[in-house]
């Protein structure tokens, strides 16, 4: 359920950055790290950009894997809170409050954005959560894990049709290696049915669309990750009221909260706030495709974390798949370093962003 955090690319991450003219704003401090200010010289700007890329990826991986393991142990097992949609809604309520407090503290300045654009990205996220949960009702976890691999070709197709973006052949070949590795890692069975398959396909579509818009809406609206999350988090929290009744709502109303459940949810919320911000930060620094590849790395680390912390079984098949995935990710990084930037065709002019508020 929470793979969107990730269980929701390194494309621009490791590509050489273009030289930019000197700017008069200082490059030091947290603002430069999070992309809210730019360096005073071309060299400082390039170094800060590379640093932000690496840090954003590391933070997202660590926070996402931590969130998944925390949910598994503290929230689900010890707390007995098995309501994925409700937990996600609580996460976004907390994230909304956190964004408001950070803006009041002067860490960033909120910016007015078009309501329709916020609704689009929030609807994509909520659509993913709803159809993903419905898929898990009808399909096995093994089928769910395998079908997530379909996000890679879906992102490639959607980016081509929406933004006319075409990736070099060596990048596409490296993705074949990565997807093959993650398939071997997660494959257990293929038990499925027609209804569950339809739900799963729609979930893949919305997950891919959310990842793409997480990048391109920052560019189109000329906002940084915090400014976009400031509006997206409360909107998503409100929109999740729609699928909430479909996720074991009767059991949720009768659930008796105890100290373990409350403390587990509190820790989960703290980590989810970092995950939500770091997703927009990472995809803004890189690309939707790189965010997708990072998602596969998170799956690998979840397997390893379960083995180390919870003594989960790690089979020879898992080890082989993890090895291939890691090698494929290294090939992907090499391909991004040595390939020209993805080509773009002629696209329609994106909606203009309103003036800052």
C-alpha positions in Angstrom: 0.0 0.0 0.0 2.7 2.4 0.9 5.1 1.7 -2.0 4.1 4.9 -3.5 6.1 6.6 -0.8 6.9 4.5 -2.8 6.1 2.2 -3.1 5.6 5.5 -5.6 14.5 9.2 -12.1 18.6 9.0 -11.6 18.0 10.6 -15.1 19.0 14.2 -14.5 20.6 13.2 -11.3 24.0 12.1 -12.6 24.0 14.1 -15.8 26.4 16.9 -16.1 24.7 20.2 -15.2 24.8 23.1 -17.7 26.8 26.1 -16.8 24.6 28.9 -15.4 25.4 32.6 -15.1 26.5 33.9 -11.7 23.7 35.0 -9.4 23.8 37.4 -6.5 22.1 35.2 -3.9 24.3 33.4 -1.4 24.5 29.6 -1.9 25.2 28.7 1.7 22.7 27.4 4.2 19.6 25.1 4.2 17.8 27.1 1.5 20.5 26.3 -1.0 20.3 22.6 -0.1 16.6 22.4 -0.6 16.6 24.4 -3.8 15.0 27.5 -2.4 18.1 29.6 -3.2 20.9 29.4 -5.8 24.6 29.8 -5.5 26.6 33.0 -6.1 28.8 31.5 -8.9 28.4 29.1 -11.7 30.6 26.5 -9.9 28.8 26.9 -6.6 25.4 26.5 -8.4 26.5 23.3 -10.1 27.9 21.9 -6.9 24.8 22.7 -5.0 22.6 21.2 -7.7 24.5 17.9 -7.6 24.5 17.9 -3.8 20.7 18.5 -3.7 20.2 15.6 -6.2 22.2 13.1 -4.2 20.8 14.2 -0.8 17.2 14.1 -2.0 17.6 10.6 -3.3 19.3 9.3 -0.1 16.7 11.0 2.1 13.8 9.6 0.1 15.2 6.1 0.2 16.0 6.1 3.9 12.6 7.7 4.9 10.5 5.5 2.6 12.2 2.3 3.7 11.9 3.4 7.3 8.2 4.3 6.9 7.5 0.9 5.4 9.3 -1.0 8.2 7.7 1.2 10.9 4.2 0.6 9.5 4.9 -3.1 9.3 6.1 -3.5 12.9 4.7 -0.6 14.9 1.4 0.2 13.2 0.2 -3.1 11.7 1.7 -5.8 14.0 1.9 -4.1 17.4 -0.8 -1.4 17.0 -3.2 -3.6 15.1 -4.2 -0.6 12.8 -4.7 -2.2 9.4 -6.5 0.6 7.6 -4.2 1.8 4.8 -6.4 4.6 3.4 -7.1 6.1 6.9 -3.4 5.9 7.8 -2.5 7.7 4.5 -5.1 10.4 5.3 -3.6 10.9 8.7 -0.2 11.2 7.1 -1.4 14.0 4.9 -3.2 15.8 7.6 0.1 15.9 9.6 2.0 16.9 6.5 -0.4 19.8 6.0 0.1 21.0 9.5 3.9 20.6 9.2 3.9 22.7 5.9 1.9 25.4 7.6 4.2 25.5 10.6 7.3 25.6 8.4 5.8 28.5 6.4 5.0 30.4 9.6 8.6 29.8 10.7 9.8 31.5 7.5 11.4 28.3 6.0 9.6 29.0 2.8 7.0 31.4 1.4 3.7 29.9 0.2 2.8 30.7 -3.4 -0.6 30.9 -5.0 -1.1 28.2 -7.6 -4.0 27.3 -10.0 -6.5 25.2 -8.1 -7.1 23.0 -11.1 -3.5 21.9 -11.2 -3.5 21.0 -7.5 -6.7 19.0 -7.9 -5.1 17.1 -10.8 -2.1 15.9 -8.9 -4.1 15.2 -5.7 -6.7 13.2 -7.7 -3.9 11.2 -9.3 -2.6 10.3 -5.9 -6.0 9.4 -4.4 -6.8 7.4 -7.5 -3.6 5.4 -7.0 -4.4 4.8 -3.3 -8.0 3.7 -4.0 -7.4 1.3 -6.9 -4.2 0.0 -5.3 -6.1 -1.0 -2.2 -8.9 -2.5 -4.3 -6.3 -4.5 -6.3 -5.0 -6.0 -3.1 -8.5 -7.1 -2.1 -8.8 -9.3 -5.3 -5.1 -10.1 -6.1 -2.2 -11.7 -4.3 0.6 -9.6 -2.9 2.9 -11.3 -5.4 0.9 -10.2 -8.4 0.7 -6.7 -6.9 4.5 -6.5 -6.6 5.1 -7.8 -10.1 2.5 -5.4 -11.7 4.3 -2.4 -10.1 7.0 -3.0 -12.7 4.5 -1.9 -15.3 5.0 1.7 -14.0 8.3 1.9 -15.9 6.8 1.5 -19.5 3.7 3.5 -18.4 5.9 6.5 -17.4 7.8 6.2 -20.7 4.5 6.2 -22.7 2.8 8.9 -20.7 5.8 11.2 -20.8 6.0 10.7 -24.6 2.3 11.6 -25.2 2.1 14.3 -22.6 5.5 16.0 -23.0 6.9 14.3 -26.2 9.9 13.1 -24.2 12.1 10.4 -25.8 14.9 8.6 -23.9 18.1 7.3 -25.5 18.3 3.6 -26.3 21.0 2.8 -23.8 18.8 4.2 -21.0 15.9 2.0 -22.2 18.1 -1.1 -22.2 19.3 -0.4 -18.7 15.7 -0.2 -17.6 15.2 -3.7 -19.0 17.9 -5.0 -16.6 16.5 -3.1 -13.6 12.9 -4.4 -14.3 14.2 -8.0 -14.8 16.0 -7.8 -11.5 13.0 -6.5 -9.5 10.8 -9.1 -11.2 13.0 -11.9 -10.0 13.2 -10.3 -6.5 9.4 -10.0 -5.9 7.9 -12.8 -8.0 6.1 -15.5 -5.9 2.9 -16.3 -7.8 0.6 -15.0 -10.4 -2.8 -15.8 -8.9 -5.3 -13.1 -10.2 -8.7 -12.4 -11.5 -10.3 -10.1 -14.1 -11.7 -7.5 -11.6 -8.5 -7.3 -9.6 -6.4 -7.0 -12.8 -8.5 -4.0 -13.9 -8.0 -2.3 -10.5 -4.3 -3.0 -10.7 -3.9 -1.6 -14.2 -5.7 1.6 -13.3 -3.6 1.9 -10.1 -0.4 1.7 -12.2 -1.8 4.4 -14.5 -2.5 6.8 -11.6 0.8 6.0 -9.9 2.7 6.8 -13.0 0.7 10.0 -13.7 1.3 11.2 -10.1 5.0 10.6 -10.5 5.1 12.5 -13.8 3.1 15.4 -12.5 5.2 15.6 -9.3 8.0 16.7 -11.6 6.4 18.7 -14.3 3.9 20.6 -12.2 6.9 22.1 -10.3 8.3 23.3 -13.5 5.0 24.5 -15.0 3.8 26.3 -11.9 7.3 27.6 -11.0 7.2 26.3 -7.4 9.6 24.5 -5.2 8.7 21.2 -3.5 7.5 22.8 -0.2 5.3 25.3 -2.1 3.6 22.5 -4.1 3.2 20.2 -1.0 1.7 23.1 0.9 -1.4 22.9 -1.3 -1.3 19.3 -2.4 -1.2 17.8 1.1 -4.4 19.2 2.5 -6.2 18.7 -0.9 -5.2 15.0 -0.9 -6.2 14.6 2.7 -9.7 16.0 1.9 -10.0 13.9 -1.3 -9.2 10.7 0.5 -12.5 11.0 2.2 -14.0 9.6 -1.0 -12.2 6.2 -1.0 -12.2 6.0 2.9 -15.6 4.2 3.2 -14.4 1.4 0.8 -11.4 0.4 3.0 -13.0 -1.7 5.9 -14.8 1.4 7.2 -17.0 -0.6 9.6 -14.0 -2.1 11.3 -12.3 1.3 11.4 -15.3 2.9 13.2 -15.1 0.1 15.8 -11.4 0.2 16.2 -10.2 0.8 19.8 -7.1 2.9 19.9 -4.5 1.9 22.4 -1.1 3.4 23.4 0.7 1.2 21.0 -1.5 2.2 18.0 -1.3 5.9 18.9 2.5 5.9 19.4 3.0 3.8 16.2 0.9 6.1 14.1 2.7 9.2 15.6 6.1 7.8 14.6 4.7 6.8 11.2 3.4 10.4 10.7 6.8 11.9 11.5 8.4 9.7 8.9 5.7 10.2 6.4 6.2 14.0 6.5 9.8 13.5 5.4 8.7 11.0 2.7 6.0 13.3 1.2 8.5 16.3 1.0 11.4 14.2 -0.2 9.3 12.7 -3.0 8.7 16.2 -4.6 12.2 17.2 -3.8 13.7 14.2 -5.4 11.5 14.1 -8.5 12.0 17.8 -8.9 15.8 17.4 -8.9 15.7 14.4 -11.2 12.9 13.0 -13.4 9.9 10.7 -13.1 11.9 7.8 -14.6 14.6 8.2 -12.0 12.0 8.4 -9.2 10.7 5.1 -10.6 14.1 3.4 -10.5 14.7 4.7 -7.0 11.4 3.0 -6.1 12.9 -0.3 -7.2 15.9 0.3 -5.0 13.6 1.0 -2.1 11.9 -2.4 -2.7 15.3 -4.0 -2.5 16.2 -2.3 0.8 12.8 -3.2 2.2 13.6 -6.9 1.5 17.1 -6.4 3.1 15.6 -4.5 6.1 13.0 -7.2 6.7 15.8 -9.8 6.7 18.0 -7.9 9.1 15.4 -6.5 11.5 12.6 -9.0 11.4 14.4 -12.2 10.4 12.3 -12.4 7.2 13.3 -15.2 4.8 15.7 -14.2 2.1 15.8 -16.9 -0.6 18.3 -17.5 -3.3 15.8 -16.0 -5.8 15.6 -12.8 -3.7 19.4 -12.6 -3.6 19.7 -13.1 -7.4 17.0 -10.5 -8.0 18.5 -8.0 -5.7 21.9 -8.4 -7.3 20.5 -7.9 -10.8 18.5 -4.9 -9.7 21.5 -3.2 -8.1 23.7 -3.9 -11.2 20.9 -2.6 -13.4 20.6 0.6 -11.4 24.4 1.1 -11.8 24.0 0.6 -15.6 21.1 3.1 -15.5 23.3 5.7 -13.8 26.1 5.1 -16.3 23.6 5.4 -19.2 22.3 8.7 -17.9 25.9 10.0 -17.5 26.9 9.1 -21.0 23.7 9.8 -22.9 22.5 13.1 -24.3 19.5 14.7 -22.5 16.1 13.2 -23.5 14.7 14.7 -26.6 11.5 16.7 -26.6 9.1 17.2 -29.4 6.9 20.2 -29.9 4.4 20.3 -27.1 1.4 22.4 -26.2 2.1 25.4 -24.0 1.5 24.5 -20.3 -0.9 26.5 -18.3 0.6 29.7 -17.1 1.2 29.9 -13.4 -0.4 32.8 -11.5 1.6 35.5 -10.0 3.0 34.9 -6.5 0.8 35.6 -3.6 
